[in-house]
Amino acid sequence: MDVGTHREAADRLLEAYESRQAIPPLVQSYPGLGLEDAYAIQALQVDVWEKAGRVLQGRKVGLTSAAMQRQMGVDQPDFGVLRDDMFYAEHQPIDMAAFIAPRVEPEVAFVLGRDLSGPGVTVAQAAAAVDFVLPALEIIDSRISDWKISIVDTIADNASSGGVVLGSRPVRLTAVDLRLAGCNLYGNGDLVATGAGGAVLGSPLISLAWLANTLGEHGIGLGAGQVVLPGSVTAAQPVSPADTWSATFAGLGTVTARFERTTR
């Protein structure tokens, strides 16, 4: 695809952010769209956000479970960016009007204590770059109608990013085995899903190393202080107005997100 097509697709997604009106799948509108095209479309949106004053506070990794990779017909994860305006304070009301069709995913969030750049990053080097971890709830959303997404659609749409709520209890890596750390996800007090860190490529640290190496191939590094969401430990769950969602991780504690409907 040419640059003009990339720009047109990026503009349509940016308009969907503003209008909160989803658009048809990009693969229908632009037959032949490939993975490189999708990342180019994502990058154009990131450029617009940065020029508007948004700050990139981290990255997210998606499609880390074997089931999701099979569903999408891919053999590796994807990634997107986390802007400063995507972070919501724990327990503070989150406006449903900011999203189109939000869902929540429980994740272990890494906060980096030093820069991390690939290629060639090992899991040990990835672990050494982590300052601490936090329990997190990622809010995913789709600018594509009815979540009818292909791998190309979700990559172009910033890996279906929406927002993130971080817990407030930092934990050192040495205090928890992330592979075995179990998670209970509660919706309005009811247990909805369970999982463990091993659902994320075998370990969230493997996901972090993959991200550093993949970004490194494009000359991009991860910076100290940035937040990395390595992937969900359970299936995503749809959010409704007035919902309260909590994720409790063994060894990490609990993080809670409250949603409310306001008039946009």
N, C-alpha and C positions, 0 to 999 in steps of 0.2 A: 504494500500500500504506500501511496505517496504522502508527503508531509501535509498536503492540503486535506486529505482524508483524515489523517490523524487529528488535525486541528478541528475539523468539523465534529468528529466523534467526541473529542475532549470538551468542546463547547456545549454539546448536548448534555453531557454529564454534569458540567458545571451549572447549567441552567436547571437541571433536575435538583441539584442541591438547593438552589435559591427558591424554586417554586414548590418543592416537595411533591412534584408530580413525576412519577416514574416514567421511563421511556421503554420502548420495545427492546428486546435483546439486540446487542450490536451485531451479533453474528447473522441476524436476519437482515439488518439494514446494510451491512457491509460484508457480503459473502467473500470468503477467502481470507478474512482477518486471522492473523496468526499470533503466536505468543510474543514475538518481538514487537509486532504492531501494538499489542495490548500494553506492553511496558512503555512503549513510546507515548501512547495516549495518556497513561498514568503520569509520566514524567512531565508532560505539557501542563497537566492540572497542578502538579506540585510547583511548577515554575510560576503559575498564576497566583497560587496561594502565597508563595514567598514574596512575590512582588507586591502583594496586598498587605504585607506585614506579618503574616503568619510565621511562626517559628516551628521548625521540626524538632520535636522533643523525643523522638524515638522511632522505632520500627515495629511492625507486627509480621508474624509468619502465619500463614493459613494453609489449609489442606495438609495437615501433618499426620492425620490418621490414615491407616491403610484403607479403611472403608470409604473415606471421602476421596482418596486418590483413585480408587477403583470406580467410584461413581462419576468422577470427572474425566476418567480416561487418561490420567497423567501418572508419572512415576516420581514426581518430586513436589515439594511444597511451592507456594508462591509468597510474595511479600508486598507490603504496602507501608505507608508512612503514618506516623502519629503526630498530628499538629497540636500546638499548645491549646487551642480551643476545643479539643476533643476530650480533655481531662475534666472529670467531674468529682467533686468532693464527696467522700463517703457520707451516707445518711442525709445529704442535702437533696431536696426534690429535683428530679431531672425532668425537664419539659419534654413531653412526648411530641410536641409540635416541631421539635428539632429533627425528627426522623420521619421516614416513610413507612417502613415495616420492620421495626427493630426486633432483634433477638439477643439473648444473653448467652455468654460462654464463660465458664470458670477457667482461669489460667493462673500460672505462676509467673509473676512479672520479675524480670531481671532489671536491676539498676546498676549500670556499669560504673566502676571506680576508676577505670583507665580506658584509653582508646583501644580499639580492637579492629584490626584491618587484615583482610585476607588478600590473596589466597594463601593456603597452607596452614590455616589456623586449626590446631588440634582441640579436642575436647578439654584437655588439661589447660591449654592456653585460654580457651574460652572461660573456663571456671576461674582462672587466676584474674581475669578482667572484671569479674562480678564483685561489686561492693556488698550488696545484700539483695535478698529476694522479698517479695511481698505477695500476699494473696490478691487476686484481681478478678474483676468481672469485665470482660470486654463486651461492648455493645456493638454488634454487627448490624449493618443496614445495607439495603440494596437500592440503587437508583434504577435498577432494571425491574420491570413490571413483574409482580407476583413471584419474585425470587426465581424466575425461569432463566437461570444463569448457566453458561458454559464456563470453562476455565478461562477463556478469552474475556468474557464479560466481567468476571470477578476481578481479574488482574487489571483491566482497564479502569474499573471502578474502585481503584485503590484497595484491592483485596477485600472489598465489601466492608470497609472500615466505617465505624460510626462514632464510637466513644470508648472511654475506659474509666473505671472506678478502681482506685488502688486502696488496699488496706493500709492501716497506719502503724503496723507493728513490723519493723524491719527484722529480718532473720538472716544470719550468716549461713553460707552454704554448708559449712562444716557441721551445722546443727541439725540438718535434715537430709535424708536421702530422697532426692526429688523423684527418682524412679518409682519408689514404693509409696510415696506420700499419697494417701487416699483423699478423695474429695467427695463431700455430700453437697448437692445443689438443692436449695429450697426455694420454692415459689409460694409466697404468702403463707409461710409456715409449714408447707407440705413438702416432704421429700420427693423430688421430681427425677433426679438422676444421680448416679454415682460414677466415679472414675478414679484414675490414678495417674501420676506423672508419666508412667511408662507408656501411656497411650500416645504421647507426643514423640514420635520417631524413636521410641525406646527410652528416651530421656529428654527433658527440655534442654539440657546442655548440648545434646546433639543438634537440636534445632538452632540454638544460638551459634554454634560453630558453622552450621550450614549457611546461615544468614550472612555471617561475616565473610565466608569464602565466596558466596555468590555475589554479594555486593562488591567484594574486592576485585572480581573479574571485570567490573565496570568502573574501577577506580574510585569507589565510594567506601568510606570507612564508618565505623560506629564510634561515637565520641563519649568520653567520660561524662557521667551524669545522665546519659540517655536511658530511656526505658525501652526494653524489648519484651514484647509479648510473644512467646514461642509457640503457642497453639493451644487449643482447648483440650481439656481432659474428658469432656462429655460431649454429647450432641447438643447443638444450639437449641434454645427454647424461646418460643415467641413471647413477646412482652405486650401486656395490655395496660391501659391507664389505671393508675392507683395500685399497680403491682409493687410488691417488695420482694426482691430477690437477694438471697444470701448464699455464699459459698464458704464452706468450712473445710480447710485443708489440715490434715494431720501435721503437726509440727510448725504450722505457719499461722494458724488462727483463722479468723472470719472476716469477710468483707461483705458489705451490704449496699445495695442500690435501691433507691425509692423513686418511683416514677409517678408523675402527675400530668394531667392534661390541662393546658392553658391555651388561651386564644392567641394565635400567632398574628 
